[in-house]
Amino acid sequence: MLSTKFKYIILFLILGCSLQAQAQVKPRVLTLDSVLLYIHHYNLMLKEHDLETLAIETSAEGAKSWMAPMVGSGVFMAPYPGQNIMDSRDKGSFMISAQQDIPNPAKLKAKEKYLQSKAAIEEESHEVMYNQFRAQAKTAYYGWVVQEKKKAVLEESRRIMEFMLKLAKVRYPLNQGTLGNIYKAEARLHEVENMLLMTDSEIQMKNIQLNMLMSFPPETRFAIDTLVKVPELVILPDTAALTSLRSDVRQLDRTIESMRLNLQLEKLERKPDFSLRFDHMKPRTGMMPRQFTAMGMVSIPIAPWSARMYKANSKAMNLEIQAMQLGRANLLNEAKSMISQMALEFSTKKTQVSNYQNKILPALNKNYQTTLLRYEQNTADLPQVVDAWEALNMAQMEYLNNLEQLYLIGVNYEKELEK
């Protein structure tokens, strides 16, 4: 009695462990939004860029610092060894000296603003990089979705070819088919299996690519949401809206602003800097009094031989700003043209996909079903059924290829819109 209960308990534990193991083996499903969220928070290149931006912001905190003071000691007006000293006053003095450079406050403020503007450039550069990674992730994810759909089509094709092959083998002894038809069906079945192998390989490659973008180990396996929708075509924004949406344009704006701040810093070179110096002398003989020197100094940057440098630099920076503004206008013009072309291409491709889905595939499926029914009624040969199936299968693959292209056009469209 106890032995039987003990066996049931062991069997129950084994079944529980088996179900738990199967649950653990089953990969989790990651939606597209989850993948993008993982990339935003865990991508190593983005985290590296964040640290670089933080380093620039930290360096800007010390922009208003002064130069370190200088302290020295030595002798003052001391005679060389071996000289005849006529008076004790000629022995000179021991000297202690201290000097501090005092930069112009306006220059320090301008330098701080300039360094902070460089950090703003890096922040927008982070968004540019994330936009690229987001487009790569969407491309891989949508490609995986299409491969899963192709795999479903190929598995259905394998089932159909196995059914045809069995039917042909049954009819061959009854003189209702030829041996060549059997071999032809076997060849088509092996072709489908080969395509399934390639499709599985493509799925694993997409998985590894997404793992790389999310900074996951390459061997991490997960499933995806195959019901993801095709990106919608949004209204083309105007120039002002496009400027606020695109991170590369905002990066150019931050770069131009940084160059203007650097120009202001360069113009401030015409303002003077200051310096203080104090010297203390203690005579080497007690007959002389202790002495000191206190000096305040100011630079004269408006001197002609020193003014040429900052004037030339200011002129060069103005030219660079003008060139950058032209580049910004050209970038916006190219973006608007690209978005308009992609919108037209997206609309055309969406119509093609709709035609395949609603017209071409239903017609070819009816042709295949009709031919298969005729074959079952002995009014059609197996090659005719295979040809009808191949036409349907090729149309299904072409439909999925067009669907993948539609996804890619949508991804590029969203990339241009920074969505």
N, C-alpha and C positions, 0 to 999 in steps of 0.2 A: 504493500500500500504506500509506504513512505518512498519506496524506490520509484514507483510510478509518478508520484507527485514531484519528486526530485527531477525526473526526466522532463516533465512538463515545464518546470521552472527553468531548466537549462535551455529547452527549446524556445521558451518565451524570451529569454535573455539574448539568445543567438539571433532571433528574428528582430528584436529591438535594435541590436547593434548593427544588423544588416541594413535596416531602414535608416538608421542614423548615418551610416557610411554612405548610403546612396544620396541622402540629403546633402551630405558634405561634398560629394563628388559633383552634384548638379551645379553648374556655374550660375552665378548671380547675373541678373539682367541690369545693364547700365543703359539708361536713356541718353540721348544726345546732350541734354542739359546737364546731366551728371558728369559726362565726359568733359564738357567744357568747364564745369566747375572744378573738377580735379586738375585740369590743365592750369587754370587761373591761380590755384593755390599751391600746387606741388611741382609744376614744371621747373626743372633746375636752372634753365637759362633765364627764366623770368625772375627766380629768386636771386640768382647772381646779379641780374640787372638791378634789382631792388637794393641790394647791398651797395652796389656802385653808386646809385643815386643817394643812398644814405650817407655814403662817404663824402660826396660833394656837399651835401647839406651840412654835414659836420664840419667840413673845412671852412664853410662860409661863416661859422660861428666865431672863428678866430680872425675874421677880416679886419676888425678894428684894433687888433693888437699892435703895440709899439715894438720897435726893435729893442733887443736886450741892452741894458746899460753896459758901458765899458769902463773898467777900473784898471789903473796901472800904477806902478811905483818904480822909482829909480833915483838918479841923481840929477841935479840941475846946476849947470855951469861949474862942473867939477874939472880941475886941471888934469891933464894926462899924467900918468906916472913918470917920475924922473924930472918933472919941471921944478924950477926954483920958485918957491912961494915967498914973496916979499911981505905979504900981509895975511893975517889969518882970515880976512874976509874973502881971500881968493880961493879958499878951500871949497867953496860952493855949498850946496844944500841937498838934503834928502827931500824927495818929492813924491807926493801921492796925488794921483789925478783921477777924476771921474767925469764921464761924458755921457749924455743922453740925447739921442735924436728924437725930435718931436714932430711926427708927420702932420700934415695939414688935415684937420677934421673932415673937411669936405671930400678929400680924396678917400678917406677911410669909409665914409658912408657910400660913396660911389662904388668902391671896391666891393663892399658887402652886397649891394644890390646886384652887381654884375655876377658875383659867385652864386647868389640865390637864383638868378635867371638861368644859369647853367643847370642847376638842379631841376628847374621847370622843364628844360629841354629834355632831360633824361626821363622825366615822368611821362612826357608824351611819346618818347621813344619806346617806353615800356608798352604803351597802348598800341603802337605800330607793330611791335613784335608779337603781342598777343593777338592782334588781328590776323597776322600771318599764320600763327599756330592754330587759331580758331578755324581758318579756312582749310588748313591741312587736315584738321580733325574731322570737319564736316565732310570733306572729300573722301576720307578713309571710311567714315561711318556710313555714308550713303552708298559707297562702293560695296561695303560689306552687306548692306541691305539688298542690293541688286544681286550679289552672289548667292545670298540665301534664297532669293526668289528663283534664280537659275537652278540652284540645287534642287528645289522642290519640283521644277519642271523636268529636270533630268531624272529624278527618282520616279516620277510618274511615267516618263518615257521608258525607263528600264522596266517598270511593271508591265507596260503595254507590250514591249518587245518580248519579254518573257512569256506573256500570254500568247503572242503570235507564234513564238517558237514552239511552245507546247502544242498549239493547235495544228501547226504544220507537221510536227512529228506524229500526231494522231492521224492526220489525213494521208500521210505518205504511204503507209501500208495499204490504204484503201484506194490507191491510185488517183487520189484527189489533189496531189501536189507533187512537186519534183524535189530531188535532193538538192538542186541548186538553190531552191527557195529556202531550204533549211539553213544552208551555209550562209546565204545572204542575211537571214534573220540573226544568225549567231554573230556575224561580223558587225551588224548594226548594234547588237547588244554590247559587244566589247567596246565599240566606239563610245557608247553612252557611259560605260563604266570608266573609260579613260577620261572622258570629260568631267565626270564626277570627281575623279582624283585631282584633276587640275583645279576644279572649283573649291574643293577642300583646302588645297594649298593656298589659293588666293585668300580664302577666309582667314587662314592662320597668319598670312602676311599682313592683312589688315589689322588683325588682333595685335600683332607685334608692333606695328606702326603706332597704334593708339597707346599701347603700353609705353612706348618711348616718349610720346608727347605728354603722358600723364606721370612720367617718371616711375612707372611700375616695373617690376622685374619682367624680362622678356617672356618667361614661361607662364605668366599670369593668364588665366583663361576666364572669359566671361561671355555672356550672351548679350544680344542687342535687341532693341525694340524694332521689329520689322514693319510695324504699322506707322512708322514715322511719315509725316506728310511732306509733300513737295513744297519747297519755299514759294511763298506767294509773291506776285509782282506788285511792288508798291509804287506809288506815284513818284515820278522823278522830282526831287526837291530843287528849289531854286539855289542860286549861288550862295546866298547867306546861310541857308540851312545846310547845304553841302559842306561849307566851311566849318560849321560847328560839329558836323558828324564825323568828318575824316580826321583821324589822328595825325596823318602825315602833313596835312595842311596846318593843323594846330602846332605841330612840331616846327614847321617853317616859320609860323608867326612867332613862336617863342624864340627861335633862332634870330629872327630879325630884331626882336625886342632886346635880346641879349647883345647883339652887335651895336644897337643904339646906346645901350648902357655902357658898353666898352668904349664907344666913341665919346660919351660924356666923361668917362674916366680919363681918356687920353687928352681931352680938352682941358681937364683940370691940372694937367702937367704944367700949365703956365702959372699956376699958383705956387707961392714959395713954401718951402719946408723950413723947419727950425731946428736948432740944436743948442744945448746948454753944456758948458764945460766949467769945471772947478778944479783948480790946482792948489795944493797946499805944500809949502816949502819950509823945511826945518833946517837952519844953518848947521854946518858941521862944527862950528865953533860957537861957544856961548856968548860971544861978544855981539853977535848980529841978531836982530829981531826976526821972529817968524813972519813969513810972508804968504800971500795967497793971490791967486788970479781967478777971476770970475768973468766968463765971456758968454754972450749970447750971439748966435750966428743965424743968418737967414740966407737961403739960396736965392739966386737971381735967374730964374728960368727964362725970362724974357730976353736975355742976351741973344743977339743974332746967331751966334755960333751954336747955341743950344736949342733955340726955338725951331730950327729947321726940322729936327727929328719929329716932334709931336705934331707939327703942321703937316708934314708929309704923311704921317700915320693917319691923321684925321681925314685927309683927302682920300687916302686909299680905302679907309673904312666906309666912307660915304659911297664910293664906287661899288664896294662889295654889297652894301645894303641895296643899292639900285638893282644890281644883278640878281640878288635874292628875291626881290619883289617881282621882277620879270619871270623868274623861275616859278614863283608861287602862282602867278597868273596863268602860266603855261600849264602847270599841273592841274589847276582847276578846269581849264579848257579841255585838256585830255580826258580828265575824269568824266566830265559831262558828256563828251562824245562817246566814251567807252560805255557809259551807263545807257545811253540811248541805243547804241548798237546791241548791247546785251538784252535790253528790254524787247527789241524787235525779234532777236534770235530766240529768246525765251518764249515769246508768244507763238512763234512759228513751231518750235519744237513741242510745245504743249499741245498744239493742234494735231501734230503728227502722232503723238502718244495717244491722244484721245481717239484718233481714227483707227489705230491698231487695236485699242481696247474695245471699241464699240462696233467696229465694222469689219476689219480684216480678220481678226482672230475668230469671231463668231462664225463668219462665212467658212473659213478653213476648217473649223471644228465640225461644222455641219457636213462638209465634204468628206472629212475623215470618217465620221460616224456612218454616213451613207455608204461609203466604200467598204467599211468593216461589216456592215449589215449585209451587203451584197456578197462579201466573201463568205460569211457564215451561211448564206443561202446558195452557195456554189455558183454564183453568177459573176464573180470577180476573182482574179488571181491574187496571190500573196504579194507579188511585186507592186500591184496597184495599191494595195493597202499600205505597204511600206512607203511608197511615193507620197500617198496622201498624208501619212504620219510625218514624213520628213518635211513636207511643205508646212504643216502645222507647227512642227518643232522649230524649224528655221524662222518662221514668223514670230513665234514666242520669244526666241532668242533675240531677234531683231527688235522686237518690242522692248525687251529688257535693256538692250543696248541704248535704244533711244531714251528710255527712262533714266538710265545712268547719265547720259548726256544732259538731260533736263535737270537732273540733280546738280551736275557740275556747273551748268550755266547759272543756276540759282545760287550756288555757293559763290561763284565769282561775282555775281550781281550784288550779293549781300556784302562781299568783301569790299567792293568799290563803294558801297553805301556805308561801310563801317557798321554793319548790323550784327 
